[in-house]
Amino acid sequence: MEKMRAVVQHAAFDFRVELVDKPVPGPLEAVIKIEASGICAGDRIMYEGKAPWGIHDGEIPGHEYVGIITQTGEGFAEKYGLDVGDRCLAEVQIPCGECYCCRGGYYNLCDNPNGFLGGGWADYMLLRRGAIVHRVPKSIDKLCAATIEPLSCGAYAVERAGVSMADTVVVAGMGIIGLAALQFAKLHTPYRLIALSATDASLDIARTFGVDAAINVLKEDASARIRELTGGVGCDVFIECSGVASSVSIGLDALKKRGRLAVYGVYTRNGDLNLNEISQNKELTLIGGHLSPNTMPYVIRCLEQGLVDPRPMITEVFPLDRFDEAIHIREKNPDSIKTLLVP
């Protein structure tokens, strides 16, 4: 059996670069050669043993990637219109197509326990049967293409929040998903766009994207500043992308009456919320977000047309063999946003 390099998870703080069997595609499957793959915030909390989905010994992580098809199984080319030499990626969720959620059209919440598609932290990756596969134009730089998954999350958060032209929109958390949400919200030409972060470096990037205000939550009372900017009324939309539970409380305080709070993140603890702000005080609408269903083709098109730009968010690029350094990069660079692995 031909071998390849891959990062293999075993336990908390025990992920290793190992030689493993190269995948072989079955019917309706394909193997891609990874061009680049990303490390996301969820991957880091999984590495630390804090993720709600746990660690599965022997599995290869990596759900942000792009690659070139090197081998296809029977029927794959006919089903997807893709063949050897084409560039593609697949969505994180492989839907069963039969559960209540799939039948309702929100396959990102599918009940299939084996539906998560990872494996991008390797030389090659198997696109399993049932994957939702998308062609990626080769005109898009490979590093930018590897960010399509988190960019799609930002786009989906904006869609869930229902951003419109009359809205004052606040995006909290200037990681790649929050910075992506800023850019996609900007495409809706909101009345006012405000960025919140705990680092000045990420706020500097937000300013290049044309925000009306950039607020460091460690240096200012963010909710008071938002109310000041809105004449005491508050914001229409608050999109939480930081993954920090206390940020949701800022949103409850900063929102206007009948405002919309969109929570998009993975949280390691529960928040302490003033529920009366949601009900009797403001009649707020709460919206959750998970993954990015039906969003990737739009994001790929936006990248192709230059409508969004992930390059300022790509702060480090490491070869696969230096994975250990890559996963710990924030100990050296607290301003790190998106770290990529290039086999």
C-alpha positions in Angstrom: 0.0 0.0 0.0 1.4 3.4 -1.0 2.1 5.7 2.0 1.6 9.5 2.6 2.3 11.9 5.4 -0.6 13.0 7.6 -1.3 14.7 10.9 -3.0 12.0 13.0 -4.9 12.8 16.2 -4.5 10.5 19.2 -5.4 12.5 22.4 -5.4 16.0 23.7 -2.0 17.6 22.8 -1.0 14.5 21.0 -1.3 15.0 17.3 1.6 13.6 15.2 2.8 13.7 11.7 2.9 10.1 10.6 3.2 7.9 7.5 -0.2 6.3 6.8 -1.8 4.5 3.9 -2.7 6.7 1.0 -6.5 6.6 0.4 -8.0 4.7 -2.5 -11.3 5.9 -3.9 -14.4 3.7 -4.1 -17.4 4.2 -6.3 -18.5 7.9 -6.4 -15.3 8.9 -4.5 -12.1 10.7 -5.4 -8.7 11.4 -4.0 -7.2 14.9 -4.1 -3.7 16.0 -3.6 -3.8 18.8 -1.0 -2.5 22.1 -2.1 -3.1 23.9 1.2 -5.2 23.5 4.3 -6.1 25.6 7.2 -6.1 25.4 11.0 -9.3 26.8 12.5 -10.2 27.8 16.0 -12.3 24.7 16.3 -9.2 22.6 15.5 -7.2 24.3 18.2 -9.8 23.7 20.9 -10.1 20.1 19.7 -6.3 19.7 20.0 -6.6 21.1 23.6 -9.3 18.5 24.4 -12.0 21.2 24.9 -14.1 20.6 21.8 -17.7 19.3 22.4 -17.2 16.7 19.7 -14.1 15.2 21.3 -11.1 13.5 19.8 -11.2 10.4 17.7 -8.0 8.4 17.9 -6.4 7.7 14.5 -8.4 10.2 12.5 -6.8 12.9 10.3 -8.2 16.4 11.0 -8.5 19.3 8.5 -11.7 20.5 7.0 -10.4 23.7 5.4 -8.5 22.8 2.2 -8.3 22.8 -1.5 -6.8 20.1 -3.8 -6.3 18.7 -7.2 -8.1 15.4 -8.2 -5.5 12.6 -8.8 -7.8 9.6 -8.8 -11.5 9.0 -9.2 -13.8 6.0 -8.4 -16.5 4.7 -10.7 -19.2 7.3 -11.4 -17.5 10.2 -9.7 -16.8 12.2 -12.9 -20.3 11.6 -14.2 -21.9 12.7 -10.9 -19.9 15.9 -10.3 -18.6 16.9 -13.7 -15.0 16.8 -12.4 -12.1 14.6 -13.3 -8.4 14.0 -12.7 -6.6 17.4 -12.9 -9.5 19.5 -11.7 -9.3 21.5 -8.6 -12.0 21.2 -5.9 -13.0 21.0 -2.3 -16.0 19.6 -0.4 -18.3 20.9 2.3 -17.7 19.8 5.9 -21.0 17.9 6.2 -21.9 14.7 4.2 -25.7 14.7 4.6 -27.6 11.5 4.8 -30.4 13.0 2.7 -33.1 11.2 4.8 -33.3 12.7 8.3 -35.7 15.5 9.2 -33.1 18.2 8.7 -32.0 17.0 5.3 -35.5 16.7 4.1 -36.1 20.3 5.3 -33.2 21.6 3.3 -30.8 22.4 6.2 -28.4 19.5 5.7 -25.7 21.3 7.8 -27.7 20.0 10.8 -27.9 16.4 9.5 -28.2 13.7 12.2 -25.6 11.5 10.4 -23.0 10.8 13.1 -20.4 9.9 10.4 -21.1 12.8 8.2 -18.1 15.0 9.1 -15.6 15.2 6.3 -12.0 15.8 7.5 -8.6 14.7 6.4 -7.1 17.8 4.9 -3.9 17.8 7.1 -2.2 15.3 4.8 -0.6 14.9 1.4 -3.8 13.4 0.0 -7.4 13.3 1.1 -10.4 11.1 0.3 -13.6 12.8 -0.8 -16.0 10.2 0.5 -19.2 9.0 -1.1 -22.0 11.6 -0.7 -19.7 14.6 -0.2 -20.9 17.9 -1.6 -18.1 18.8 -3.9 -17.4 22.2 -5.6 -15.1 23.1 -8.4 -12.6 25.8 -7.6 -11.1 27.8 -10.5 -7.4 27.6 -10.8 -7.3 31.4 -11.2 -7.7 31.7 -7.4 -4.4 31.5 -5.5 -4.1 28.2 -3.6 -3.7 29.9 -0.3 -6.8 32.0 -0.8 -8.7 28.9 -2.1 -7.8 27.1 1.2 -9.9 29.7 3.1 -13.1 29.1 1.2 -14.6 27.1 4.0 -14.1 29.8 6.8 -15.1 32.5 4.3 -18.3 30.6 3.7 -19.0 30.5 7.4 -18.7 34.3 7.5 -21.0 34.6 4.5 -23.6 32.3 6.1 -23.5 34.2 9.4 -24.4 37.4 7.5 -27.1 35.6 5.6 -28.6 34.2 8.9 -28.5 37.7 10.4 -30.5 39.1 7.5 -28.3 42.2 7.0 -29.9 45.0 5.0 -29.1 48.5 3.8 -30.7 50.3 6.7 -28.9 48.3 9.4 -26.2 49.3 11.8 -24.2 46.0 11.9 -21.7 45.0 14.6 -19.4 42.0 14.0 -17.6 40.7 17.1 -14.4 38.7 16.8 -11.9 39.5 14.1 -10.7 36.0 13.4 -11.0 34.9 9.8 -14.8 34.2 10.1 -15.5 37.6 11.7 -13.3 39.4 9.1 -15.1 37.4 6.4 -18.5 38.4 7.8 -17.4 42.1 7.7 -16.6 41.8 4.0 -19.8 40.0 3.1 -21.8 42.4 5.3 -20.1 45.3 3.4 -21.5 43.8 0.1 -25.0 44.5 1.5 -24.1 48.2 1.9 -25.3 48.5 5.5 -25.9 52.0 6.9 -23.1 51.5 9.5 -20.5 48.7 10.0 -18.7 48.3 13.3 -15.9 45.8 14.2 -15.1 44.5 17.7 -11.9 42.7 18.7 -9.5 42.2 21.6 -6.5 42.9 19.4 -5.4 46.1 17.6 -3.8 44.2 14.8 -7.1 42.5 13.7 -8.9 45.8 14.0 -6.3 47.4 11.7 -7.3 44.8 9.1 -10.9 45.5 9.7 -10.2 49.2 9.0 -8.8 48.3 5.6 -12.1 46.6 4.8 -13.9 50.0 5.3 -15.6 49.7 8.7 -17.1 52.8 10.2 -15.7 52.1 13.7 -13.2 49.6 15.2 -13.5 49.0 18.9 -11.0 47.1 21.1 -13.2 45.4 23.8 -10.3 45.3 26.2 -9.8 49.1 26.1 -13.3 50.5 25.7 -16.8 49.7 27.0 -17.9 48.3 23.6 -21.7 48.4 24.2 -21.5 52.0 25.5 -19.5 53.0 22.5 -22.0 51.3 20.1 -24.9 53.2 21.8 -22.9 56.4 21.5 -22.4 55.8 17.7 -26.1 55.2 17.3 -27.5 58.1 19.2 -28.3 56.0 22.2 -30.5 53.6 20.2 -28.2 50.6 19.7 -27.3 48.5 16.7 -29.8 46.6 14.5 -27.6 43.5 14.1 -24.9 41.9 16.3 -23.0 39.0 14.8 -21.0 37.1 17.3 -18.0 35.3 15.8 -15.4 35.4 18.5 -16.3 32.2 20.3 -16.1 34.0 23.6 -19.3 33.6 25.7 -19.0 37.1 27.3 -19.2 38.7 23.9 -22.9 37.6 23.6 -23.6 39.7 26.7 -22.1 42.7 24.9 -24.4 42.0 22.1 -27.5 41.9 24.3 -26.5 45.2 25.8 -25.6 46.9 22.5 -28.7 45.9 20.5 -31.6 48.2 19.9 -35.1 47.1 20.8 -36.2 44.4 18.3 -32.6 43.9 17.2 -31.1 40.7 15.9 -28.4 38.7 17.6 -26.7 36.1 15.4 -24.4 33.7 17.4 -21.9 31.9 15.2 -19.1 30.2 17.0 -17.8 27.2 19.0 -17.9 27.9 22.7 -16.0 26.2 25.5 -18.3 27.4 28.3 -21.8 28.7 28.7 -22.6 32.4 28.9 -24.2 34.2 31.8 -27.0 36.1 30.0 -29.6 38.6 31.1 -32.6 36.9 29.6 -34.9 39.9 30.4 -33.0 41.8 27.7 -34.2 39.2 25.2 -37.8 39.2 26.3 -39.4 42.0 28.2 -36.8 44.7 27.7 -36.1 44.5 24.0 -38.0 41.6 22.2 -34.7 40.5 20.6 -34.5 37.9 17.9 -31.8 35.2 18.5 -30.3 33.4 15.5 -27.8 30.5 15.5 -25.4 29.5 12.8 -23.5 26.3 12.0 -21.3 25.6 9.0 -22.2 27.1 5.6 -25.0 25.3 3.7 -25.5 26.4 0.1 -23.0 29.2 0.4 -19.7 28.0 -1.1 -20.6 28.6 -4.8 -21.4 32.2 -3.9 -18.1 32.6 -2.0 -16.1 31.0 -4.8 -17.7 33.4 -7.2 -16.9 36.4 -4.9 -13.2 35.3 -4.8 -13.1 34.9 -8.5 -14.4 38.4 -9.0 -12.2 40.0 -6.3 -15.2 41.0 -4.2 -13.6 39.6 -1.0 -10.0 39.3 -0.1 -8.7 36.7 2.5 -5.0 37.6 2.0 -4.7 40.0 4.9 -6.0 37.3 7.2 -3.4 34.7 6.2 -0.7 35.3 8.8 1.4 32.1 8.6 2.1 29.3 6.1 3.9 26.2 7.3 4.9 22.9 5.6 3.1 19.9 6.9 6.2 18.6 8.7 6.2 21.7 10.9 2.6 21.1 12.2 3.6 21.2 15.8 5.0 24.7 15.4 1.9 25.7 13.4 -0.6 24.5 16.0 1.3 26.4 18.7 1.9 29.6 16.7 -0.3 31.8 18.9 2.1 31.3 21.8 4.7 33.2 19.6 2.3 35.4 17.7 -0.9 36.4 19.6 -2.0 38.3 16.5 -2.2 35.2 14.4 -5.4 34.9 12.4 -5.2 32.1 9.8 -2.5 29.5 9.7 -2.1 27.4 6.7 -0.4 24.1 6.1 1.1 23.4 2.6 2.2 19.8 2.1 
